[in-house]
Amino acid sequence: MQYPAPAKWYDRRDAVFVEFCVEDSRDVKVNFEKSKLDFSCVSGTDNVKHQNEIELFGEIDPKESKHRRTDRSVLCCVRKAEPGKTWLRLTKAKAKCNWLSLDFNNWKDWENDSDEDLSGFDKFSEVSKDIKGVAQRSTVLIADIFRS
């Protein structure tokens, strides 16, 4: 009997990441198609067979998509066919999958990255101006002290 592997996912600008949480996996097979991801493996000392077939929310670039196996999981980097397009969910169907969850530890609101980076840069610029102003006032005060 085959069971779906528990998985978690998160969205980025150019790719979607899916981590299948299977320890001591063997015979890992990952197949990327234009709108589908197939995953299968055998895990643990009990030789549990896992299989996940996912109809994806959007289209992907199968040739640029990759996976990496570790002792605890298999992480898939699924390259989007349309970078910059937000995926509202991983699956095409709106139905909730009991084996799938959001990876809140890696979730990031990347749509506002450029604004966030610029606001951080603006704050840095303001602090730099403040420090420069304080330094100039200090120089004037020190010069006044030495003149007297």
VMD Tcl script that draws the C-alpha trace (Angstrom):
set ca {
  {0.00 0.00 0.00}
  {1.22 3.51 -0.83}
  {0.63 6.60 1.30}
  {1.03 10.27 0.43}
  {4.18 11.76 1.92}
  {3.56 14.69 4.28}
  {4.70 17.87 2.57}
  {4.97 21.61 3.12}
  {5.41 24.34 0.53}
  {6.20 28.03 0.08}
  {6.18 30.52 -2.78}
  {9.00 32.70 -4.10}
  {9.26 35.07 -7.07}
  {10.86 32.56 -9.50}
  {10.02 29.20 -7.92}
  {7.81 27.24 -5.57}
  {9.49 25.00 -2.99}
  {7.94 21.73 -1.90}
  {9.50 19.71 0.91}
  {8.41 16.10 1.29}
  {9.03 15.21 4.93}
  {10.23 11.61 4.72}
  {13.12 10.33 6.82}
  {15.68 7.85 5.52}
  {14.20 7.89 2.01}
  {15.34 5.49 -0.69}
  {14.41 4.95 -4.33}
  {13.43 8.61 -4.63}
  {11.76 9.47 -7.93}
  {10.70 13.00 -8.80}
  {9.14 13.75 -12.16}
  {8.45 17.33 -13.23}
  {5.95 17.94 -16.02}
  {4.56 21.23 -17.33}
  {1.63 21.29 -14.87}
  {2.29 18.26 -12.67}
  {4.72 16.97 -10.03}
  {5.05 13.26 -9.26}
  {6.97 12.13 -6.19}
  {7.60 8.64 -4.85}
  {9.99 6.96 -2.43}
  {10.41 4.26 0.19}
  {11.16 5.47 3.71}
  {12.10 4.30 7.18}
  {12.93 0.88 8.54}
  {9.34 -0.24 7.87}
  {9.81 0.35 4.12}
  {6.75 2.59 3.85}
  {5.98 3.44 0.22}
  {4.99 7.04 -0.47}
  {3.52 8.55 -3.61}
  {2.24 12.05 -4.32}
  {0.79 13.16 -7.63}
  {0.19 16.90 -7.67}
  {-1.70 18.82 -10.37}
  {0.00 22.20 -9.94}
  {-1.65 25.61 -9.60}
  {0.39 27.03 -12.47}
  {2.74 25.87 -15.19}
  {6.39 25.17 -14.47}
  {9.68 24.79 -16.33}
  {10.41 21.06 -15.93}
  {13.99 21.33 -17.24}
  {14.96 23.97 -14.66}
  {13.19 22.29 -11.72}
  {15.37 20.24 -9.36}
  {15.24 18.21 -6.17}
  {17.66 17.41 -3.35}
  {17.47 14.51 -0.91}
  {18.62 14.72 2.72}
  {18.28 12.23 5.57}
  {15.10 13.95 6.75}
  {13.37 15.15 3.58}
  {13.34 15.69 -0.16}
  {13.24 19.36 -1.19}
  {11.97 20.25 -4.66}
  {12.68 23.60 -6.30}
  {9.89 23.92 -8.86}
  {10.72 26.71 -11.34}
  {7.72 28.77 -12.43}
  {7.02 29.15 -16.14}
  {5.92 32.73 -15.35}
  {8.32 34.21 -12.75}
  {6.78 36.93 -10.64}
  {3.31 35.43 -10.66}
  {1.98 34.59 -7.19}
  {0.69 31.08 -6.56}
  {-2.33 31.23 -4.27}
  {-1.99 27.52 -3.54}
  {0.19 24.62 -4.69}
  {-2.56 22.51 -6.20}
  {-4.82 23.25 -9.13}
  {-7.86 22.05 -7.18}
  {-9.11 24.20 -4.30}
  {-9.72 21.11 -2.14}
  {-7.67 20.83 1.06}
  {-5.08 18.04 1.03}
  {-4.57 16.59 4.52}
  {-0.92 15.76 3.74}
  {-0.04 19.30 2.54}
  {0.60 22.45 4.59}
  {2.19 25.87 4.23}
  {5.80 26.20 5.38}
  {5.34 29.29 7.55}
  {9.02 29.22 8.61}
  {10.05 29.98 5.03}
  {7.03 31.95 3.85}
  {7.84 35.48 2.73}
  {5.72 38.21 1.17}
  {8.04 38.65 -1.79}
  {5.66 40.88 -3.75}
  {6.70 43.84 -1.61}
  {10.43 43.04 -1.56}
  {11.51 45.98 -3.70}
  {9.45 48.47 -1.66}
  {10.74 46.95 1.59}
  {14.34 47.11 0.38}
  {13.95 50.72 -0.72}
  {12.33 51.75 2.56}
  {15.25 50.13 4.41}
  {17.66 52.00 2.18}
  {15.79 55.27 2.82}
  {16.01 54.71 6.59}
  {19.75 54.03 6.26}
  {20.14 57.28 4.29}
  {18.27 59.26 6.96}
  {20.44 57.82 9.74}
  {23.58 58.59 7.72}
  {22.43 62.21 7.26}
  {21.70 62.51 10.99}
  {25.14 61.16 11.90}
  {26.80 63.47 9.38}
  {24.92 66.47 10.86}
  {25.95 65.56 14.41}
  {29.57 65.14 13.29}
  {29.58 68.58 11.62}
  {28.08 70.27 14.72}
  {30.67 68.52 16.92}
  {33.50 69.71 14.69}
  {32.22 73.30 14.94}
  {31.97 73.07 18.76}
  {35.48 71.65 19.06}
  {36.85 74.37 16.77}
  {35.15 77.01 18.94}
  {36.72 75.53 22.09}
  {40.23 75.64 20.63}
  {39.81 79.24 19.41}
  {39.02 80.51 22.88}
}
mol new
graphics top color blue
foreach p $ca { graphics top sphere $p radius 0.5 }
foreach p [lrange $ca 0 end-1] q [lrange $ca 1 end] { graphics top cylinder $p $q radius 0.2 }
display resetview
